Amino acid sequence: MVTRKYWDISTDGIYLKNKPKKSCKQIDFYKEKLYELMEKAVLKRLISDVQLGAFLSGGIDSSIIVGLMA
């Protein structure tokens, strides 16, 4: 059995355009980017001909998704 890395996170990808150079603004920058990406992902999946629902596990991830669905 061989263990190898099959993924890599690119730091110069299209999602990180206009990355701030000062560290004091980085947290806010990444918060906004994360919110934008999550909102786009949820809205993309809300397109349907039938009613949609969600299973809640009680975790923060499912709560965020349902909150964005609302």
TIVEX-999350 format. One line per 3 residues: number of its first residue (from 1); their letters; for each residue x, y, z of N, C-alpha, C. Coordinates in pm, whole numbers, plus 50000, padded with zeros to 5 digits. Layout:
<pts>
NUM) a) X/Y/Z/X/Y/Z/X/Y/Z  ...
</pts>
This chain:
<pts>
1) mvt) 50084/49882/50000/50000/50000/50000/50089/50124/50000  50054/50220/49914/50130/50343/49902/50044/50460/49949  50098/50543/50035/50028/50662/50082/50079/50781/50002
4) rky) 49984/50855/49941/50023/50972/49865/49918/51081/49878  49960/51202/49857/49872/51318/49864/49793/51328/49733  49662/51338/49738/49580/51343/49618/49512/51479/49600
7) wdi) 49539/51575/49684/49479/51707/49672/49578/51812/49715  49551/51936/49679/49635/52049/49718/49548/52175/49718  49566/52258/49815/49492/52384/49823/49577/52492/49760
10) std) 49525/52550/49654/49597/52654/49583/49576/52787/49654  49683/52859/49678/49672/52990/49743/49662/53103/49642  49675/53072/49514/49663/53176/49412/49544/53151/49320
13) giy) 49446/53079/49370/49329/53043/49291/49236/53161/49266  49133/53136/49190/49040/53242/49151/48959/53293/49270  48947/53216/49375/48865/53258/49490/48939/53355/49581
16) lkn) 49070/53369/49563/49148/53453/49653/49202/53577/49583  49128/53628/49486/49170/53752/49421/49162/53867/49520  49247/53963/49504/49252/54083/49589/49277/54048/49735
19) kpk) 49357/53948/49758/49392/53908/49894/49465/54024/49965  49422/54060/50085/49487/54173/50155/49629/54139/50196  49713/54240/50196/49853/54219/50233/49877/54238/50382
22) ksc) 49792/54314/50448/49807/54336/50592/49731/54229/50669  49792/54177/50773/49731/54067/50849/49608/54110/50929  49595/54237/50964/49481/54282/51044/49350/54269/50967
25) kqi) 49355/54275/50834/49234/54267/50754/49210/54126/50701  49301/54035/50720/49288/53901/50664/49169/53824/50719  49144/53833/50846/49033/53759/50905/48901/53804/50845
28) dfy) 48880/53935/50835/48757/53986/50775/48746/53947/50628  48858/53951/50557/48860/53913/50416/48815/53768/50399  48872/53678/50479/48838/53537/50467/48696/53507/50516
31) kek) 48647/53582/50614/48508/53566/50658/48412/53600/50545  48439/53713/50479/48353/53755/50368/48358/53657/50252  48478/53609/50218/48493/53513/50109/48421/53383/50140
34) lye) 48434/53335/50264/48368/53211/50303/48217/53227/50294  48165/53339/50342/48021/53364/50336/47973/53368/50191  48047/53438/50104/48010/53447/49963/48008/53309/49897
37) lme) 48110/53230/49922/48118/53097/49861/48008/53005/49912  47980/53010/50042/47874/52927/50099/47738/52969/50043  47714/53099/50036/47587/53149/49984/47568/53108/49838
40) kav) 47672/53122/49756/47662/53082/49615/47636/52933/49602  47703/52852/49684/47686/52707/49676/47544/52666/49713  47488/52729/49817/47352/52695/49861/47250/52743/49758
43) lkr) 47265/52866/49710/47169/52919/49612/47169/52837/49484  47285/52788/49444/47296/52706/49324/47215/52577/49337  47205/52525/49457/47135/52399/49480/46989/52416/49517
46) lis) 46942/52541/49528/46802/52565/49560/46713/52566/49436  46772/52552/49319/46695/52549/49195/46635/52410/49180  46502/52403/49186/46435/52273/49181/46290/52290/49139
49) dvq) 46235/52183/49084/46093/52182/49047/46004/52131/49160  46065/52077/49262/45992/52022/49376/46036/52092/49504  45961/52071/49610/45998/52131/49738/46129/52072/49788
52) lga) 46204/52155/49858/46333/52112/49911/46326/52100/50063  46412/52018/50115/46421/52001/50260/46566/51982/50298  46592/51973/50425/46728/51953/50473/46724/51867/50599
55) fls) 46823/51782/50613/46839/51702/50733/46933/51775/50828  46889/51798/50949/46970/51868/51048/47036/51769/51143  47167/51778/51152/47239/51690/51243/47261/51757/51378
58) ggi) 47233/51885/51386/47258/51958/51509/47394/52024/51510  47471/52000/51405/47604/52061/51395/47595/52200/51334  47707/52269/51342/47708/52406/51290/47699/52409/51138
61) dss) 47752/52307/51070/47749/52308/50924/47606/52298/50869  47527/52209/50923/47389/52198/50874/47307/52319/50915  47335/52377/51028/47265/52497/51072/47295/52615/50979
64) iiv) 47420/52626/50937/47459/52734/50844/47387/52715/50710  47384/52592/50661/47321/52565/50532/47172/52598/50537  47103/52555/50642/46960/52584/50655/46937/52734/50672
67) glm) 47023/52800/50745/47013/52945/50760/47026/53016/50627  47117/52971/50543/47133/53031/50410/47017/52994/50319  46958/52878/50339/46842/52839/50259/46722/52931/50290
70) a) 46712/52972/50416/46600/53056/50457/46610/53191/50392
</pts>
